Amino acid sequence: MNRKRIVLTVAIWILILLFSMYLASQSFTHLSYNENVTLPSNSKAYVATELLSKYFPSGSGNNSIDIVLVNSTPYEDYLIEEKILQIPLVTNVSGVPNVYISYATFLGKVINETGELLNESAYALYVFPQKFVFYLNLTHNETLALSEAEKGMPSSYSSFYSTFAKTFVSTHNFTLAFDSGISTLNKTQLIALAFMKPGNITQQLPNATSKALNISSSIVSMLLFKSINNVLSTELQKFFKLLKPPSSLLAVYSKNNVDVLLIYTKYSATYVYPNGTYADEIIIPQIKSDISNVFHGTYYITGETPVFVDLSNIQNTYDAITFILIFAFLLVVTAIYFRSILAPLVTLITISLSILSGLGMVTLVSIITKQQIDFQVVEPMIAVIMGVGTDYSVFLLSRFREELSHGIDKWKAVEISVKTSGKAILISGITVTLVFLSMTFIPFAGQWGLTIGLSVPFAVAIAVTLLPLIYGGLGKWTFWPSKEFKVKPRFEKVAKASTSKPWIVFMLALIIGIIAGLYVFTTPLNLNFQSYLPNTPAVQGLNVINNAFGDNYLNPILVVFNYSHPITVKDLIEVGKFEAQVEKLQGISEVFGPVPPNFNGTITPSILSMYKANVGNNNKTLLVTIIPSYKYDSMQAYNLVKEIENIANSYNNAYVGGTTADYLAFMNYLFPYYNTLMILLPIVLAIIVSIFMRSVKIGVGVALSIILTIVSSLTLIYLGFGVSRDVGILFLIPIAVYVLMMGLGNDYSIFILSRVREEIEKGEKDPVVKGLSMSAGTVTALGVILAFSFGALAINPVKSIQELGLAIAIAALLDTFIVRTIIYPAILKFSLVKKVEQTK
């Protein structure tokens, strides 16, 4: 081989790998742990989310941290809230104390208004007569006495004053004068007569107010003629002990001995500083310190940011563990297969360089797309690159070893291995790359497609340019200490049995595939990432909330009414009509809105309170909150949202949002793309194989065999993990398995087909059996390695990664030991009959 070409190739790869090393070192700062879906902007759910964010900021702002307190008191909640509000990045805290303060503000207003009315009435009815009589006796002048007695008295009682004075002067009868005076007043002005007696008015006032409102006298004493701020500063513990807000108000933040404090910050949960630290992550240690100083019971810090932080820490640890496990297994299996110590090290070098390129691609894709990369891409990407890297390395080394067994020169053996196996690797690499790049145009999966799809060509390039230089330089020492290079045929008897009755094998496989396919394709898909999270402290906090408040507490259905004009009574009547329609639907637990259902237009204090709690800050937007009795990610909940959307469609200004509506909108937007991908990938694969083998039957057969592997594997995973037929499985799992196996399963097909094609060209009597048996050892070893590479993901605590890894592992084993050894020979047999006969 040309020495200058070797030097140039090595030099180019050194530069590429140095650059990849720099990019790879930055990769983990470009990862996102945000599991929220991005809604299509043309959906009504998106409009609802935008309206909520804009006009109801207290309920939908940057609430990325929640505190869950078990068996805490309102007073403890208040102390914690006050401390957290002092943290610079915190803008607001909402919880039980806010309910107490809001309720006390409302109650204090009523108490003070009643107290003022009682006070005013008492001074008019009890103080004025005494003053008038006093001044009349002193001056003996009716006009002067009336003038002096009226000073400081409420002016609205002037008719009482004049009537009393006139009657008393003419009759000198106090009782008669008093009765004459009060006959001129309305019922409200006579309130002191009902609750107070002549005497020390100041001492009587709290008790009289208490009786008038049927409120505890201690609460009246605390709030009468005082502001809430003054009360909190002087009678804090007493305030939270005495006050008892309605349970309906407290239920928003407190239920079953669990209190929730919602923390709002300056930045969203996904905001990351240049060093990779979440903005809110800085707050969490301060919050823990503040809580510990006040509360000594059980508490959890949860919400988007704590969940992201926990996931980030766990994922970094398990990425490293997975990496080490797979590497160790690769070394062992490759060593056993080649009976060599050096061969696995050669493989390890090429795989390591490929992974380095892949991690560099994470950074590069993030920079180019200006987006953080989903953390769930990394482990599957490593597994894919290790899988294809191992495939290509072992396939080339196997062919190199076979050629050496013929006694030819090592560089000639290198040339033949690259010409034969290298060609198959190029075709396989192109197919795998196209399969993954096809995901680029699919919403939500684009990052998977770009990151993995652009990493595969590097693995191919390393395999066909750099790897041959290594094993060519080592020659026979590549397989040291083994001295036997001859390739032994494997599974020859099984292949012969399959090819003897190909149609029977094919029909049995087709029946199994149809049954498994029907089961898989009728299992619903969902978008609930939360149910797949590991049991971290932050997730435990979410579970405590769900157990105490119900699964739908954090995930209600939200309907926003948006008007172009300030809210009118007519608008409220319209919303009341909507609420009444929704309440009649099956599966509705509660409906909260600005007015009660079937509102008739009469405004009461209660309705005014409901209105204020559910009107936007622009006074043109109204919110209706619906709590379903179905779990928010179930098919029943989706169907309920569809019914509510049908009702809302008859109102031009109503938009249905909330978690369930968001999921539904996203699925309606996303799944048509995936359905297209499901159809397109097998067609692309079939076309490439058909061109390579010059046989449409083989192309179709290969595509069908991979689909059989996929649906069989997913069936076992669904059954093994007890996937509910109502809730379904996370949409990413079957789609990722489908795409990954379309790419990786194709590797083995190309390897086998390339060998079968060689045997046909040689004029072999039974090229199918010969080609399959000669490549069976390599394919089996590669299948086991691929199975373990993805099976290692089962140790990951993120359930979605577990299921994905196990599904690929099972698919790899099914493909290796059943499809490639039993079904594949039958497909090739009846597809290649004419071609073999023509060769003869």
C-alpha positions, 0 to 999 in steps of 0.5 A, a space after each residue: 500500500 502507498 506509504 504517502 497515502 497512509 501518512 495522509 490518511 492518518 494525518 487527516 484523521 488526527 485533525 478530525 479526531 482532535 476537533 471531535 475531542 474538543 467538541 465532545 468535551 462540550 457535549 454535556 453542556 448542550 443537553 436538555 432535560 426538558 420533557 415538555 412537548 412543544 405544541 404546534 402554533 396552529 392548534 387551539 391548545 397552543 392559543 390557550 397556553 399563550 393566553 394563559 401565560 399572557 393574562 394569567 401570569 400568577 397561574 402559568 408563569 415561571 412556576 418551575 419549583 414546588 415545595 411539598 410539605 407533609 403535616 405542616 401548619 399554615 404558620 410554618 408555611 407562611 414563615 417558609 414563604 417569607 424566607 423564600 421571597 427574599 431569594 433574589 431570583 424568586 418573584 412570587 410564592 403562592 400557597 396556603 398563606 395566600 389563601 389566609 391573607 386573601 380571605 382575611 382581606 375580604 373578611 376584614 373589609 366586611 368586618 370593618 364595614 360592619 363595624 363602621 356601620 354599627 359604630 355610626 349607628 350607635 353614635 347616632 342612636 345612643 350618643 346624640 340623644 344624651 348630648 342633646 338632652 345635656 346641651 338643652 339643659 345647659 343652654 335651654 336653647 333648642 337650636 343651640 343644643 341641636 347644633 352642638 349635639 350634631 357635631 361629630 355625628 354621622 350626617 346621614 342621620 339628620 332626620 333622626 336628630 331633628 325629629 328627636 329634638 322637636 319631639 323631646 322639646 314638645 313632650 319632655 318624654 325621652 322614650 317618645 322622642 326616641 321612637 319618633 326619631 327612629 321611625 324616620 330611619 331605614 333598617 340599615 340605620 337601625 343596626 345598633 338597636 339589634 346588636 348594641 345597647 346604650 352604654 360603653 359603645 367602644 367595649 360593645 363594638 367587637 361583640 356586636 360586630 361578631 353577632 352581626 356577622 356570625 363570626 368569632 369575636 376573637 377574629 373580629 377583635 383581631 381584624 376590626 379597624 386594622 389592616 392585614 399588614 398590621 395584624 400579621 406584624 403583631 399577631 402572626 401565630 394568632 392570625 393563622 390559628 384563629 382564621 378558618 378559610 373555607 375548605 374550597 379555597 384551601 383545597 387548591 393548596 392543601 389536601 389530605 395533610 399535604 401543603 404545596 407552595 408554588 414558587 415563581 422565578 425570573 427564568 423558565 425551568 429550562 433556562 441554562 447559564 453558559 456553564 450548563 447550570 440551570 438558573 433555578 438550580 441555584 435557588 434549590 440549596 437556598 430553599 432547602 436551607 430556608 425550609 430547614 430553619 423553619 420546618 422539621 417535618 417531611 418535605 420535598 422540593 419538586 417541579 420542572 427544575 428539580 426533576 431536570 437536575 435529578 435527571 441530569 445527575 443520574 443520566 451522567 452517572 448512568 451514561 458512564 456506567 453504560 459506556 463501561 459495561 458495553 465496552 467490557 462486553 465488546 472486549 469479551 465477546 470479540 475476544 471469544 469470537 476471534 480467540 484473540 487478545 489483540 483483535 478486540 483492542 483493534 475493534 475497541 480503538 475504532 469504536 472509541 474514535 466513532 463514539 468520540 465523533 458522535 459526542 462531538 456531533 451532539 455539540 455540533 448539531 446543537 450549535 447549528 440548530 441553536 437548540 439543546 439536545 434531548 438527553 435521551 438521544 445520548 445513550 441510544 446514540 452511543 449504543 448505535 455507534 458502538 453497534 454499527 462500529 462493532 459490526 463494521 469492525 468485526 465484519 472487516 476483521 472476519 473477512 481479513 482473517 478468512 483471506 489470511 487463511 488462504 495464505 495470501 499477502 496481508 496487504 492483499 488480504 486487506 484489499 480484498 476485505 475492503 473490496 468485499 466487506 467494505 462495499 457491504 459496509 458502505 451500502 449498509 452505512 448509507 442505508 443506516 444514515 438515510 434511515 436516521 436522517 429521514 427522522 430529521 423532518 419529523 417533529 420532536 424526532 429531528 434531533 435523533 435523526 440529525 445526531 445519530 444519522 450524521 454520526 454513522 458516516 464517521 463510523 463508516 469512514 473510520 471502518 473503511 479507511 483507518 481500521 484497514 491500516 491498523 489490521 493491515 500493519 499488524 497482519 496475522 498478529 491482529 489475531 494473536 495468540 490464535 493461529 487458526 484463521 479458517 472460517 467454519 460454517 455455522 447453522 448449516 443444518 438449520 439453513 438447509 431445513 428452512 430452504 427445503 420448505 420455504 413457503 411454509 416457513 414464510 407463511 408461519 412467519 407472516 401469520 406471527 407477524 400479522 398477529 403481533 403487528 395487530 397487537 402493537 399497532 392497536 396499542 395507543 401511544 401517549 406523551 406522558 414522560 412523567 410516568 417514566 421518570 425514576 423515583 428521585 426525591 423530586 419525582 417522589 414529591 410529584 407522587 405525593 402531590 398526585 396521591 394527596 390531590 389526585 392525578 389531575 391536580 397538576 393537570 386540569 383541563 383549562 378553557 380560556 374565553 378571550 374577548 375583544 372587549 371588556 367582560 360584560 354580563 352577557 359574556 358571563 351568561 355565555 360562560 355559565 351556559 358553557 359550564 352547564 353543558 360541560 357538567 353534563 358530560 360523563 367523566 367530569 368531577 368538578 368545574 370551576 369558573 368565573 360564574 356558576 353554571 347557568 348563571 342568570 346575570 345576578 351579581 352576588 358577593 360570592 359570584 364577584 369573588 369567583 369572577 375575580 379569581 378567574 378573570 385575566 389581567 386584561 379584563 377581556 379573558 375568562 378561565 374555566 377549570 375542569 377536573 376530570 374523573 379520568 386520569 389525564 393521560 388516558 384514552 378516556 381523558 382524550 375522548 373527554 377533551 374531544 367532547 369539550 372541544 366540540 362544545 367549545 367550537 360553538 363558542 367563537 372565542 373559546 380555547 381548550 388547553 391543559 395537559 390532556 389537550 396539549 397531548 392530544 394536539 401534539 399527537 394529532 400534529 405529530 402522528 401523521 408524520 410518524 405514520 408516513 415514516 412507518 410506511 416510507 422506511 421499509 420502502 426505502 430499505 426494500 429499494 436499496 436492497 433490491 438494487 443491491 441484490 437485483 431482486 425486488 422479492 429479496 428487497 421486500 422480504 428483507 423489509 418484512 423480516 425486519 418488521 416481523 422482528 420489530 413487532 415481535 420484540 414490541 409485543 414481548 415488551 408490552 406484555 412484559 411491562 404490563 402496558 395498559 390498553 387504555 393509557 398505552 406506551 410512550 410514543 417515542 419507544 415503538 418509533 425509536 425501536 422501529 427506526 433503530 431496527 430498520 437501520 441496524 437490522 439492515 446491517 446483518 441483511 447486507 452482510 449476509 446478502 453480500 456473501 450470498 451474492 459472492 457465492 452466486 457469482 462463484 457458481 456455488 450449487 447452494 449459494 443461500 446455505 453457503 452464504 448464510 453458514 459462512 456469515 452466520 458466525 460473524 452475524 451471530 457474534 454481532 447480534 449478541 453484541 448489539 443485544 447487550 449494547 442496548 440491553 445494558 440500557 436496562 440498568 438506566 432508572 429512566 423507564 423509557 430508556 429501559 424499555 427502549 434498550 430491552 426492546 432493541 436487545 430482544 429484537 437483536 436476539 430474535 433477528 439473530 437466532 430466529 429470523 436470520 437462521 430460519 426465516 431468512 433462508 426461506 425468503 432467499 430460497 424462493 427469491 433466488 431460484 431463477 437467479 441461481 438457475 441462470 448462473 448455472 
